[in-house]
Amino acid sequence: MKKKYKKWLLVSGILCLILVLGSFFYIKSSSYVASSAAQITAKKAIREDNVLIFEGKKENPAIIFYQGALVENKSYSIWAYQVAEAGFSVYLIQSPFNLAVLDTKAAQELIEKEQLSTVVLGGHSLGGVIASRAAGELIQENKVKGVFFLASYPDEKGSLQTFEGSVLSITGDYDNVLNEKNYQESKQFLPQQTEYQTIIGGNHAGFGSYGPQKGDGKSIITNQQQQMEISERLIQWLQTIEMKTP
């Protein structure tokens, strides 16, 4: 009986190991790798643990950004670098397996580690959902001055209905990945002062720089153009927050 039990444990252990390894390799093979241009720009950042830091002015609110599902954080380096050049530090979080949902406390830990006094949280796709949840937990500490969504939206757990800070939602009109029904319904979780903007000709993958994404629409502008649009819109919006910050 003991031999059968040990054999069962051994077989179960091997099957679990195969399942874990299989899942790991599947996720790795399914991840979107940053473009060569984004990888080159990423070298301008400071790397601390799993975070890429593009330094701006310390007196301005710092941006903490959650990556989209299965997208390398380096993929956002182009617009992040441009935003930092305008004076706003950008922290690009690298979550385990490129899944922000596995690292929901990253913003809180980063704020404490870097001793950030004021922050703006943002995210792309799934990352935006996690950013809004993180913001909801931090609002009471009066450190979050703004939240932005790139082809994303909050869920009920990340409701920002009572948030008095600035909120920006940017989408692309050729985005076929964003669930339009969920996006429209999610507006009930956003405050009245939310700004909604659309990048004409932009798609879902264009909010980063990592090539085509499965199921996405084909953009009619270049990735370089969409990166520029993102940085310009974010900078303009962040400057309004800077003016409000005492």
PyMOL commands that set and color helices and strands:
alter all, ss='L'
color gray80, all
select helices_A, chain A and resi 2-30+36-42+73-85+96-98+100-102+106-114+126-141+156-158+180-189+205-207+223-244
alter helices_A, ss='H'
color red, helices_A
select strands_A, chain A and resi 46-48+51-54+62-66+90-93+119-124+144-150+166-172+195-199
alter strands_A, ss='S'
color yellow, strands_A
deselect
rebuild
show_as cartoon
